[in-house]
Each structure stands twice: as C-alpha cells, then as structure tokens.
C-alpha cells in the first residue's frame, strides 16, 4: 500500500472540539468542500456513501465505503467498496492528536494498493490531494470558530 494523498495541520482548538466537528456528518454540507455529504452512520462495520466533489462545478460522485474504525477522540477509518479489493484497495484514515496549549494535530491519509492503484494514482492523485487539503483547512476554520 502507498499514499494516494496525505495532509496534516495544526488546529488552534481542543481535540474534543475537532473530533466533534469531524464526526458530525450531518453538518458536513455547512463546511466540508470535498465531501459535502455522507449517508449512513459512523460505526464500525457500517456501510456508508461518501459524496465526493472531485471536480469543482460537477456533481459529487457517490462512493460506497465500509467504516473500519471509530475510536473516539483518536481515529476514523473507512475502506472503499467501489471495486473488489483484489483489484483496488483504498483506505482513508483520519487522526486527531492532542498537542500543547489546547491545540490539535489533524492528519488524513488515503492509502491504496492493488493492480489498478498506479493508474488511479495518475488519474486521481492531484484531485484527491487538493480535496484533502481543502477539507483540512475547512476543518481548521470550523473548529477554531467554535
């Protein structure tokens, strides 16, 4: 497995606030430009649908995922169900880590593997990287405003 996209930044808000924003998927339309909607519930084993805005100005694509882990105030992980895992496996991990002075580090990584992964990287890397960065900035802005 290798990284399709990765972003990390510090947020001037307590970990619990950042986590609350990250897992309140009902409010994603208010702040998340890359993933303006998630259908389903964030609990391990649940199937969800991400609405991902890869191309500005075009309707978001609907991607099926399985929630692998929800560790309160630590980590949120899901795996794509778009294609069979032997062909392409992608897994997104979002982590929050408490820092000094009430700050939080947010990290988001999408890893992938399988025979189609080099092609997907060529086609989607730049778009997904931009989306991850936009999400991280929007998460920072949202959490710092609360």
C-alpha positions in Angstrom: 0.0 0.0 0.0 1.2 3.5 -0.7 -0.3 7.0 -0.2 -2.7 8.4 -2.7 -3.0 11.6 -0.7 -1.8 12.9 2.7 -2.3 16.1 4.7 -1.5 17.2 8.2 -2.0 20.5 10.0 -2.4 22.0 13.5 -5.7 23.4 14.6 -6.0 26.0 17.4 -8.8 24.2 19.1 -9.1 21.4 21.7 -9.0 17.8 20.4 -12.6 17.2 21.6 -13.9 20.1 19.5 -12.0 19.0 16.4 -13.3 15.4 16.9 -16.9 16.6 17.3 -16.7 18.5 14.0 -15.1 15.6 12.2 -17.8 13.0 13.3 -20.9 15.2 13.0 -21.6 14.2 9.4 -25.0 15.8 9.4 -23.2 19.2 9.4 -20.7 18.4 6.6 -22.8 20.4 4.0 -22.0 23.5 6.1 -18.2 23.3 6.0 -16.7 20.3 4.0 -16.0 21.3 0.4 -14.5 18.0 -0.7 -17.1 15.7 1.0 -20.2 17.7 1.4 -22.3 14.7 2.4 -22.1 11.3 3.9 -25.1 9.0 4.0 -25.1 6.4 6.8 -23.7 6.2 10.3 -20.1 6.3 11.5 -19.9 3.0 13.4 -17.5 0.0 12.7 -18.9 -2.3 10.1 -21.5 0.2 8.8 -21.7 0.8 5.1 -21.8 4.5 4.2 -21.9 6.5 1.0 -19.5 9.4 0.5 -20.5 12.2 -1.8 -17.1 13.4 -3.1 -16.6 16.6 -5.0 -13.5 15.7 -7.1 -14.2 18.2 -9.8 -15.4 21.7 -8.9 -18.6 22.6 -10.7 -19.6 19.0 -11.3 -22.0 17.0 -9.1 -20.2 15.0 -6.3 -19.7 11.3 -7.0 -21.2 8.7 -4.7 -18.7 6.3 -3.3 -19.6 3.2 -1.2 -17.4 2.7 1.8 -17.2 0.5 4.9 -16.4 2.0 8.3 -13.5 0.1 9.7 -12.8 2.0 12.9 -14.2 4.9 15.0 -12.0 5.4 18.1 -13.4 8.4 20.0 -11.1 11.4 20.0 -8.5 9.5 18.0 -9.2 7.9 14.7 -11.8 7.4 11.9 -11.1 4.8 9.2 -13.1 3.6 6.2 -12.4 1.4 3.2 -13.7 1.8 -0.3 -16.1 -0.7 -1.7 -16.2 0.8 -5.2 -14.2 -2.1 -6.7 -13.2 -5.6 -5.5 -10.3 -5.3 -3.0 -8.1 -7.6 -5.0 -8.3 -5.1 -7.9 -8.1 -1.9 -5.9 -8.0 -1.3 -2.2 -8.2 2.2 -0.7 -8.4 3.1 2.9 -8.7 6.5 4.5 -7.5 7.2 8.0 -8.2 10.5 9.8 -6.5 11.0 13.1 -6.6 13.7 15.8 -3.8 14.1 18.3 -3.8 16.5 21.3 -0.9 19.0 21.3 0.2 21.5 24.0 -1.8 24.7 24.7 -5.2 23.2 23.6 -4.1 22.6 20.0 -4.8 19.5 17.9 -2.9 17.9 15.0 -5.2 16.6 12.3 -3.8 14.0 9.8 -5.6 12.5 6.9 -4.1 9.7 4.7 -5.6 7.7 1.9 -3.6 4.6 1.1 -4.1 2.2 -1.8 -2.9 -0.9 -3.3 -3.8 -3.5 -6.0 -3.1 -3.8 -9.7 -5.2 -0.7 -10.6 -3.5 1.6 -8.0 -0.8 3.1 -10.3 -3.5 4.1 -12.8 -5.7 5.5 -10.1 -2.8 7.5 -8.7 -2.1 9.0 -12.1 -5.7 10.0 -12.7 -6.8 11.0 -9.2 -3.8 11.9 -7.0 -3.8 15.7 -7.7 -7.6 16.0 -7.2 -7.7 13.9 -4.0 -4.7 15.8 -2.6 -6.4 19.2 -3.3 -9.6 17.8 -1.7 -7.8 16.6 1.4 -6.1 20.0 1.8 -9.4 21.8 1.3 -11.0 19.6 3.9 -8.2 20.1 6.4 -8.4 23.9 6.0 -12.2 23.9 6.3 -12.0 21.6 9.4 -9.5 24.1 11.0 -11.7 27.1 10.2 -14.8 25.3 11.6 -13.2 24.1 14.8 -11.4 27.3 15.5 -14.7 29.3 15.1 -16.5 27.2 17.8 
